[in-house]
Amino acid sequence: MDTNILTICGDSGPMPDFEKIKSDPNFIFEADPNFSPITLFNESGTAITVNSWLECANYVNGGWVNNFVKISNYEELLFYGLLGTSLLLIVLNIYKKTKEKKF
């Protein structure tokens, strides 16, 4: 059994055929009154609440997790770093030009 499914959803015996569930657009997960609802998150932060072990295992198999940590990617940090550096250089250049005109 997949360790992520076991850790997040718990144990429920044999592993279902996820490809069959995935390929059936009319598949409906039935709520299990004995299953405590769990909130899962995908990589973009979208949240869903699952109400059965089968639904939980299906989503966890698809990459969903039970805790969301926002990870800032390096492109975002690089963008803000370059923007800040550019603005600083522009301000320093303007300051230098105005100081030279006074003398």
N, CA, C and O atoms as CSV, one atom per row, in Angstrom:
chain,resi,resn,atom,element,x,y,z
A,1,MET,N,N,0.848,-1.189,0.000
A,1,MET,CA,C,0.000,0.000,0.000
A,1,MET,C,C,0.884,1.240,0.000
A,1,MET,O,O,1.947,1.253,0.619
A,2,ASP,N,N,0.443,2.269,-0.690
A,2,ASP,CA,C,1.170,3.536,-0.748
A,2,ASP,C,C,1.263,4.123,0.659
A,2,ASP,O,O,0.260,4.206,1.369
A,3,THR,N,N,2.464,4.526,1.056
A,3,THR,CA,C,2.654,5.041,2.419
A,3,THR,C,C,1.925,6.367,2.633
A,3,THR,O,O,1.467,6.636,3.744
A,4,ASN,N,N,1.807,7.209,1.592
A,4,ASN,CA,C,1.061,8.462,1.741
A,4,ASN,C,C,-0.409,8.189,2.025
A,4,ASN,O,O,-1.015,8.843,2.873
A,5,ILE,N,N,-0.978,7.228,1.321
A,5,ILE,CA,C,-2.387,6.884,1.544
A,5,ILE,C,C,-2.567,6.329,2.951
A,5,ILE,O,O,-3.516,6.687,3.649
A,6,LEU,N,N,-1.668,5.466,3.360
A,6,LEU,CA,C,-1.740,4.876,4.697
A,6,LEU,C,C,-1.603,5.950,5.772
A,6,LEU,O,O,-2.326,5.925,6.768
A,7,THR,N,N,-0.686,6.888,5.580
A,7,THR,CA,C,-0.450,7.944,6.568
A,7,THR,C,C,-1.619,8.922,6.648
A,7,THR,O,O,-2.050,9.282,7.744
A,8,ILE,N,N,-2.128,9.349,5.513
A,8,ILE,CA,C,-3.170,10.386,5.498
A,8,ILE,C,C,-4.563,9.806,5.714
A,8,ILE,O,O,-5.340,10.335,6.508
A,9,CYS,N,N,-4.880,8.721,5.010
A,9,CYS,CA,C,-6.249,8.187,5.021
A,9,CYS,C,C,-6.448,7.041,6.014
A,9,CYS,O,O,-7.571,6.770,6.440
A,10,GLY,N,N,-5.372,6.382,6.374
A,10,GLY,CA,C,-5.495,5.212,7.236
A,10,GLY,C,C,-5.511,3.946,6.400
A,10,GLY,O,O,-5.374,3.995,5.177
A,11,ASP,N,N,-5.679,2.809,7.068
A,11,ASP,CA,C,-5.665,1.509,6.392
A,11,ASP,C,C,-7.094,1.052,6.123
A,11,ASP,O,O,-7.977,1.193,6.969
A,12,SER,N,N,-7.301,0.509,4.945
A,12,SER,CA,C,-8.638,0.005,4.616
A,12,SER,C,C,-8.586,-1.249,3.775
A,12,SER,O,O,-9.511,-1.518,3.009
A,13,GLY,N,N,-7.532,-2.014,3.901
A,13,GLY,CA,C,-7.474,-3.278,3.181
A,13,GLY,C,C,-6.903,-3.144,1.791
A,13,GLY,O,O,-5.940,-2.404,1.590
A,14,PRO,N,N,-7.479,-3.851,0.813
A,14,PRO,CA,C,-6.895,-3.878,-0.537
A,14,PRO,C,C,-7.005,-2.527,-1.248
A,14,PRO,O,O,-7.937,-1.752,-1.035
A,15,MET,N,N,-6.022,-2.286,-2.090
A,15,MET,CA,C,-5.963,-1.033,-2.855
A,15,MET,C,C,-6.932,-1.108,-4.034
A,15,MET,O,O,-6.911,-2.077,-4.792
A,16,PRO,N,N,-7.783,-0.090,-4.192
A,16,PRO,CA,C,-8.720,-0.088,-5.320
A,16,PRO,C,C,-8.014,0.239,-6.636
A,16,PRO,O,O,-6.858,0.662,-6.645
A,17,ASP,N,N,-8.716,0.040,-7.731
A,17,ASP,CA,C,-8.192,0.359,-9.058
A,17,ASP,C,C,-8.479,1.837,-9.345
A,17,ASP,O,O,-9.575,2.195,-9.774
A,18,PHE,N,N,-7.472,2.691,-9.101
A,18,PHE,CA,C,-7.660,4.131,-9.273
A,18,PHE,C,C,-7.848,4.523,-10.729
A,18,PHE,O,O,-8.540,5.500,-11.014
A,19,GLU,N,N,-7.254,3.792,-11.648
A,19,GLU,CA,C,-7.407,4.104,-13.066
A,19,GLU,C,C,-8.864,3.931,-13.500
A,19,GLU,O,O,-9.359,4.695,-14.328
A,20,LYS,N,N,-9.540,2.946,-12.953
A,20,LYS,CA,C,-10.950,2.722,-13.284
A,20,LYS,C,C,-11.802,3.888,-12.769
A,20,LYS,O,O,-12.705,4.358,-13.462
A,21,ILE,N,N,-11.511,4.346,-11.558
A,21,ILE,CA,C,-12.245,5.475,-10.983
A,21,ILE,C,C,-11.960,6.741,-11.788
A,21,ILE,O,O,-12.868,7.517,-12.088
A,22,LYS,N,N,-10.686,6.939,-12.133
A,22,LYS,CA,C,-10.266,8.134,-12.860
A,22,LYS,C,C,-10.890,8.212,-14.252
A,22,LYS,O,O,-11.215,9.298,-14.731
A,23,SER,N,N,-11.055,7.062,-14.897
A,23,SER,CA,C,-11.580,7.057,-16.260
A,23,SER,C,C,-13.102,7.113,-16.324
A,23,SER,O,O,-13.665,7.260,-17.408
A,24,ASP,N,N,-13.777,6.999,-15.184
A,24,ASP,CA,C,-15.240,7.041,-15.155
A,24,ASP,C,C,-15.700,8.439,-14.728
A,24,ASP,O,O,-15.642,8.755,-13.540
A,25,PRO,N,N,-16.159,9.292,-15.665
A,25,PRO,CA,C,-16.560,10.653,-15.305
A,25,PRO,C,C,-17.825,10.701,-14.444
A,25,PRO,O,O,-18.121,11.732,-13.839
A,26,ASN,N,N,-18.573,9.597,-14.384
A,26,ASN,CA,C,-19.803,9.561,-13.603
A,26,ASN,C,C,-19.628,8.877,-12.256
A,26,ASN,O,O,-20.613,8.606,-11.569
A,27,PHE,N,N,-18.380,8.592,-11.865
A,27,PHE,CA,C,-18.142,7.916,-10.589
A,27,PHE,C,C,-18.495,8.860,-9.448
A,27,PHE,O,O,-18.075,10.017,-9.428
A,28,ILE,N,N,-19.267,8.352,-8.506
A,28,ILE,CA,C,-19.693,9.150,-7.353
A,28,ILE,C,C,-19.168,8.484,-6.092
A,28,ILE,O,O,-19.421,7.304,-5.853
A,29,PHE,N,N,-18.442,9.241,-5.291
A,29,PHE,CA,C,-17.960,8.732,-4.001
A,29,PHE,C,C,-19.095,8.826,-2.993
A,29,PHE,O,O,-19.734,9.869,-2.861
A,30,GLU,N,N,-19.338,7.741,-2.291
A,30,GLU,CA,C,-20.381,7.732,-1.266
A,30,GLU,C,C,-19.763,8.067,0.078
A,30,GLU,O,O,-18.700,7.550,0.424
A,31,ALA,N,N,-20.426,8.935,0.839
A,31,ALA,CA,C,-19.932,9.321,2.156
A,31,ALA,C,C,-20.001,8.131,3.101
A,31,ALA,O,O,-20.973,7.376,3.099
A,32,ASP,N,N,-18.969,7.975,3.900
A,32,ASP,CA,C,-18.895,6.903,4.890
A,32,ASP,C,C,-19.096,7.528,6.267
A,32,ASP,O,O,-18.267,8.328,6.699
A,33,PRO,N,N,-20.189,7.178,6.972
A,33,PRO,CA,C,-20.447,7.788,8.282
A,33,PRO,C,C,-19.377,7.428,9.322
A,33,PRO,O,O,-19.233,8.131,10.323
A,34,ASN,N,N,-18.638,6.356,9.100
A,34,ASN,CA,C,-17.595,5.941,10.040
A,34,ASN,C,C,-16.240,6.596,9.746
A,34,ASN,O,O,-15.281,6.392,10.490
A,35,PHE,N,N,-16.158,7.373,8.676
A,35,PHE,CA,C,-14.907,8.014,8.275
A,35,PHE,C,C,-14.938,9.475,8.708
A,35,PHE,O,O,-15.881,10.202,8.394
A,36,SER,N,N,-13.917,9.898,9.424
A,36,SER,CA,C,-13.816,11.311,9.820
A,36,SER,C,C,-13.363,12.129,8.618
A,36,SER,O,O,-12.331,11.816,8.023
A,37,PRO,N,N,-14.109,13.170,8.245
A,37,PRO,CA,C,-13.730,13.978,7.081
A,37,PRO,C,C,-12.311,14.548,7.218
A,37,PRO,O,O,-11.883,14.941,8.304
A,38,ILE,N,N,-11.599,14.580,6.091
A,38,ILE,CA,C,-10.232,15.087,6.042
A,38,ILE,C,C,-10.163,16.147,4.951
A,38,ILE,O,O,-10.707,15.964,3.862
A,39,THR,N,N,-9.494,17.248,5.247
A,39,THR,CA,C,-9.288,18.299,4.252
A,39,THR,C,C,-7.946,18.062,3.576
A,39,THR,O,O,-6.920,17.908,4.238
A,40,LEU,N,N,-7.967,18.033,2.233
A,40,LEU,CA,C,-6.768,17.811,1.446
A,40,LEU,C,C,-6.476,19.043,0.592
A,40,LEU,O,O,-7.379,19.813,0.268
A,41,PHE,N,N,-5.203,19.220,0.229
A,41,PHE,CA,C,-4.770,20.373,-0.560
A,41,PHE,C,C,-3.945,19.903,-1.743
A,41,PHE,O,O,-3.210,18.920,-1.646
A,42,ASN,N,N,-4.069,20.618,-2.880
A,42,ASN,CA,C,-3.181,20.336,-4.016
A,42,ASN,C,C,-2.046,21.350,-4.000
A,42,ASN,O,O,-1.965,22.178,-3.093
A,43,GLU,N,N,-1.160,21.289,-5.009
A,43,GLU,CA,C,0.025,22.153,-4.989
A,43,GLU,C,C,-0.287,23.627,-5.140
A,43,GLU,O,O,0.542,24.464,-4.779
A,44,SER,N,N,-1.465,23.977,-5.665
A,44,SER,CA,C,-1.814,25.391,-5.802
A,44,SER,C,C,-2.609,25.912,-4.606
A,44,SER,O,O,-2.991,27.082,-4.580
A,45,GLY,N,N,-2.859,25.055,-3.620
A,45,GLY,CA,C,-3.548,25.488,-2.408
A,45,GLY,C,C,-5.042,25.272,-2.402
A,45,GLY,O,O,-5.710,25.647,-1.438
A,46,THR,N,N,-5.590,24.677,-3.450
A,46,THR,CA,C,-7.015,24.382,-3.482
A,46,THR,C,C,-7.327,23.320,-2.436
A,46,THR,O,O,-6.594,22.339,-2.307
A,47,ALA,N,N,-8.406,23.510,-1.693
A,47,ALA,CA,C,-8.757,22.584,-0.622
A,47,ALA,C,C,-10.047,21.832,-0.952
A,47,ALA,O,O,-10.975,22.383,-1.546
A,48,ILE,N,N,-10.079,20.575,-0.556
A,48,ILE,CA,C,-11.303,19.778,-0.655
A,48,ILE,C,C,-11.450,18.990,0.644
A,48,ILE,O,O,-10.466,18.741,1.341
A,49,THR,N,N,-12.665,18.605,0.958
A,49,THR,CA,C,-12.914,17.749,2.115
A,49,THR,C,C,-13.442,16.429,1.604
A,49,THR,O,O,-14.428,16.385,0.869
A,50,VAL,N,N,-12.778,15.350,1.997
A,50,VAL,CA,C,-13.185,14.010,1.570
A,50,VAL,C,C,-13.950,13.342,2.698
A,50,VAL,O,O,-13.662,13.563,3.874
A,51,ASN,N,N,-14.936,12.517,2.329
A,51,ASN,CA,C,-15.827,11.917,3.312
A,51,ASN,C,C,-15.829,10.397,3.301
A,51,ASN,O,O,-16.703,9.774,3.904
A,52,SER,N,N,-14.856,9.791,2.619
A,52,SER,CA,C,-14.736,8.333,2.641
A,52,SER,C,C,-13.282,7.960,2.392
A,52,SER,O,O,-12.509,8.747,1.847
A,53,TRP,N,N,-12.923,6.744,2.801
A,53,TRP,CA,C,-11.555,6.297,2.610
A,53,TRP,C,C,-11.225,6.219,1.122
A,53,TRP,O,O,-10.140,6.628,0.709
A,54,LEU,N,N,-12.138,5.704,0.323
A,54,LEU,CA,C,-11.905,5.570,-1.116
A,54,LEU,C,C,-11.666,6.930,-1.768
A,54,LEU,O,O,-10.759,7.072,-2.588
A,55,GLU,N,N,-12.459,7.917,-1.413
A,55,GLU,CA,C,-12.283,9.264,-1.961
A,55,GLU,C,C,-10.942,9.850,-1.512
A,55,GLU,O,O,-10.228,10.460,-2.308
A,56,CYS,N,N,-10.609,9.663,-0.248
A,56,CYS,CA,C,-9.335,10.151,0.282
A,56,CYS,C,C,-8.167,9.496,-0.451
A,56,CYS,O,O,-7.249,10.182,-0.900
A,57,ALA,N,N,-8.204,8.173,-0.571
A,57,ALA,CA,C,-7.121,7.443,-1.238
A,57,ALA,C,C,-6.996,7.864,-2.698
A,57,ALA,O,O,-5.883,7.962,-3.216
A,58,ASN,N,N,-8.109,8.112,-3.365
A,58,ASN,CA,C,-8.086,8.535,-4.762
A,58,ASN,C,C,-7.387,9.889,-4.910
A,58,ASN,O,O,-6.543,10.062,-5.789
A,59,TYR,N,N,-7.738,10.840,-4.052
A,59,TYR,CA,C,-7.122,12.163,-4.138
A,59,TYR,C,C,-5.650,12.136,-3.723
A,59,TYR,O,O,-4.820,12.786,-4.357
A,60,VAL,N,N,-5.321,11.395,-2.673
A,60,VAL,CA,C,-3.917,11.291,-2.247
A,60,VAL,C,C,-3.098,10.615,-3.341
A,60,VAL,O,O,-1.953,10.999,-3.579
A,61,ASN,N,N,-3.663,9.624,-4.002
A,61,ASN,CA,C,-2.990,8.983,-5.129
A,61,ASN,C,C,-2.729,9.979,-6.256
A,61,ASN,O,O,-1.765,9.832,-7.007
A,62,GLY,N,N,-3.585,10.987,-6.372
A,62,GLY,CA,C,-3.429,12.027,-7.400
A,62,GLY,C,C,-2.508,13.159,-6.985
A,62,GLY,O,O,-2.344,14.118,-7.739
A,63,GLY,N,N,-1.901,13.077,-5.803
A,63,GLY,CA,C,-0.928,14.086,-5.391
A,63,GLY,C,C,-1.408,15.068,-4.334
A,63,GLY,O,O,-0.653,15.962,-3.953
A,64,TRP,N,N,-2.627,14.936,-3.852
A,64,TRP,CA,C,-3.134,15.835,-2.820
A,64,TRP,C,C,-2.528,15.445,-1.480
A,64,TRP,O,O,-2.210,14.276,-1.258
A,65,VAL,N,N,-2.363,16.429,-0.574
A,65,VAL,CA,C,-1.787,16.194,0.750
A,65,VAL,C,C,-2.692,16.799,1.815
A,65,VAL,O,O,-3.592,17.580,1.509
A,66,ASN,N,N,-2.443,16.428,3.071
A,66,ASN,CA,C,-3.321,16.925,4.141
A,66,ASN,C,C,-2.770,18.169,4.841
A,66,ASN,O,O,-3.391,18.669,5.779
A,67,ASN,N,N,-1.630,18.671,4.407
A,67,ASN,CA,C,-1.117,19.931,4.953
A,67,ASN,C,C,-0.540,20.742,3.801
A,67,ASN,O,O,0.151,20.205,2.935
A,68,PHE,N,N,-0.824,22.012,3.800
A,68,PHE,CA,C,-0.380,22.879,2.706
A,68,PHE,C,C,0.674,23.828,3.229
A,68,PHE,O,O,0.455,24.553,4.200
A,69,VAL,N,N,1.816,23.815,2.576
A,69,VAL,CA,C,2.903,24.730,2.914
A,69,VAL,C,C,3.199,25.531,1.661
A,69,VAL,O,O,3.563,24.967,0.629
A,70,LYS,N,N,3.043,26.850,1.747
A,70,LYS,CA,C,3.335,27.688,0.580
A,70,LYS,C,C,4.837,27.761,0.417
A,70,LYS,O,O,5.557,28.206,1.311
A,71,ILE,N,N,5.289,27.323,-0.721
A,71,ILE,CA,C,6.703,27.359,-1.033
A,71,ILE,C,C,6.911,28.415,-2.107
A,71,ILE,O,O,6.327,28.339,-3.188
A,72,SER,N,N,7.738,29.388,-1.803
A,72,SER,CA,C,8.020,30.442,-2.772
A,72,SER,C,C,9.045,29.920,-3.760
A,72,SER,O,O,10.094,29.410,-3.366
A,73,ASN,N,N,8.749,30.045,-5.019
A,73,ASN,CA,C,9.685,29.549,-6.021
A,73,ASN,C,C,10.781,30.564,-6.284
A,73,ASN,O,O,10.626,31.748,-5.985
A,74,TYR,N,N,11.868,30.107,-6.834
A,74,TYR,CA,C,13.022,30.977,-7.026
A,74,TYR,C,C,12.760,32.069,-8.050
A,74,TYR,O,O,13.372,33.134,-7.973
A,75,GLU,N,N,11.861,31.834,-9.014
A,75,GLU,CA,C,11.575,32.866,-9.999
A,75,GLU,C,C,10.954,34.100,-9.346
A,75,GLU,O,O,11.265,35.232,-9.718
A,76,GLU,N,N,10.082,33.874,-8.380
A,76,GLU,CA,C,9.448,34.981,-7.681
A,76,GLU,C,C,10.493,35.776,-6.894
A,76,GLU,O,O,10.505,37.006,-6.939
A,77,LEU,N,N,11.358,35.080,-6.185
A,77,LEU,CA,C,12.409,35.756,-5.428
A,77,LEU,C,C,13.373,36.509,-6.353
A,77,LEU,O,O,13.786,37.628,-6.049
A,78,LEU,N,N,13.721,35.894,-7.466
A,78,LEU,CA,C,14.607,36.544,-8.430
A,78,LEU,C,C,13.961,37.803,-9.005
A,78,LEU,O,O,14.624,38.829,-9.153
A,79,PHE,N,N,12.676,37.728,-9.327
A,79,PHE,CA,C,11.958,38.878,-9.863
A,79,PHE,C,C,11.990,40.051,-8.885
A,79,PHE,O,O,12.339,41.167,-9.267
A,80,TYR,N,N,11.627,39.803,-7.629
A,80,TYR,CA,C,11.599,40.885,-6.643
A,80,TYR,C,C,13.007,41.397,-6.340
A,80,TYR,O,O,13.185,42.591,-6.100
A,81,GLY,N,N,13.990,40.534,-6.348
A,81,GLY,CA,C,15.371,40.964,-6.141
A,81,GLY,C,C,15.852,41.875,-7.254
A,81,GLY,O,O,16.453,42.916,-6.989
A,82,LEU,N,N,15.591,41.491,-8.506
A,82,LEU,CA,C,15.984,42.321,-9.650
A,82,LEU,C,C,15.209,43.629,-9.693
A,82,LEU,O,O,15.767,44.675,-10.027
A,83,LEU,N,N,13.936,43.575,-9.360
A,83,LEU,CA,C,13.117,44.793,-9.325
A,83,LEU,C,C,13.649,45.765,-8.277
A,83,LEU,O,O,13.799,46.958,-8.545
A,84,GLY,N,N,13.930,45.251,-7.089
A,84,GLY,CA,C,14.458,46.111,-6.023
A,84,GLY,C,C,15.813,46.696,-6.382
A,84,GLY,O,O,16.065,47.876,-6.138
A,85,THR,N,N,16.685,45.882,-6.958
A,85,THR,CA,C,18.006,46.364,-7.372
A,85,THR,C,C,17.883,47.428,-8.454
A,85,THR,O,O,18.574,48.445,-8.402
A,86,SER,N,N,17.017,47.208,-9.429
A,86,SER,CA,C,16.808,48.186,-10.507
A,86,SER,C,C,16.306,49.513,-9.961
A,86,SER,O,O,16.798,50.576,-10.340
A,87,LEU,N,N,15.323,49.447,-9.071
A,87,LEU,CA,C,14.787,50.684,-8.491
A,87,LEU,C,C,15.846,51.415,-7.677
A,87,LEU,O,O,15.927,52.642,-7.723
A,88,LEU,N,N,16.648,50.677,-6.941
A,88,LEU,CA,C,17.717,51.285,-6.153
A,88,LEU,C,C,18.736,51.974,-7.059
A,88,LEU,O,O,19.176,53.085,-6.763
A,89,LEU,N,N,19.108,51.333,-8.146
A,89,LEU,CA,C,20.058,51.937,-9.078
A,89,LEU,C,C,19.487,53.185,-9.740
A,89,LEU,O,O,20.213,54.159,-9.937
A,90,ILE,N,N,18.226,53.176,-10.081
A,90,ILE,CA,C,17.582,54.348,-10.688
A,90,ILE,C,C,17.569,55.514,-9.700
A,90,ILE,O,O,17.903,56.643,-10.058
A,91,VAL,N,N,17.183,55.234,-8.461
A,91,VAL,CA,C,17.147,56.286,-7.440
A,91,VAL,C,C,18.546,56.836,-7.180
A,91,VAL,O,O,18.712,58.051,-7.066
A,92,LEU,N,N,19.545,55.978,-7.086
A,92,LEU,CA,C,20.917,56.439,-6.867
A,92,LEU,C,C,21.427,57.265,-8.049
A,92,LEU,O,O,22.139,58.252,-7.858
A,93,ASN,N,N,21.064,56.864,-9.262
A,93,ASN,CA,C,21.473,57.602,-10.458
A,93,ASN,C,C,20.838,58.996,-10.474
A,93,ASN,O,O,21.507,59.980,-10.790
A,94,ILE,N,N,19.577,59.079,-10.142
A,94,ILE,CA,C,18.888,60.379,-10.084
A,94,ILE,C,C,19.511,61.253,-8.997
A,94,ILE,O,O,19.740,62.444,-9.210
A,95,TYR,N,N,19.783,60.671,-7.848
A,95,TYR,CA,C,20.402,61.418,-6.741
A,95,TYR,C,C,21.783,61.935,-7.156
A,95,TYR,O,O,22.127,63.080,-6.863
A,96,LYS,N,N,22.565,61.109,-7.828
A,96,LYS,CA,C,23.904,61.499,-8.272
A,96,LYS,C,C,23.831,62.650,-9.271
A,96,LYS,O,O,24.635,63.578,-9.195
A,97,LYS,N,N,22.890,62.605,-10.197
A,97,LYS,CA,C,22.746,63.665,-11.207
A,97,LYS,C,C,22.308,64.979,-10.573
A,97,LYS,O,O,22.803,66.039,-10.956
A,98,THR,N,N,21.396,64.930,-9.617
A,98,THR,CA,C,20.937,66.160,-8.964
A,98,THR,C,C,22.046,66.748,-8.090
A,98,THR,O,O,22.135,67.969,-7.958
A,99,LYS,N,N,22.864,65.933,-7.512
A,99,LYS,CA,C,23.975,66.410,-6.684
A,99,LYS,C,C,25.047,67.067,-7.551
A,99,LYS,O,O,25.641,68.063,-7.138
A,100,GLU,N,N,25.307,66.527,-8.749
A,100,GLU,CA,C,26.304,67.093,-9.660
A,100,GLU,C,C,25.852,68.445,-10.197
A,100,GLU,O,O,26.693,69.311,-10.436
A,101,LYS,N,N,24.565,68.654,-10.393
A,101,LYS,CA,C,24.060,69.913,-10.920
A,101,LYS,C,C,24.199,71.049,-9.898
A,101,LYS,O,O,24.308,72.212,-10.286
A,102,LYS,N,N,24.197,70.735,-8.635
A,102,LYS,CA,C,24.305,71.749,-7.595
A,102,LYS,C,C,25.716,72.312,-7.524
A,102,LYS,O,O,25.897,73.462,-7.124
A,103,PHE,N,N,26.689,71.552,-7.892
A,103,PHE,CA,C,28.086,72.009,-7.795
A,103,PHE,C,C,28.620,72.487,-9.070
A,103,PHE,O,O,29.778,72.900,-9.138
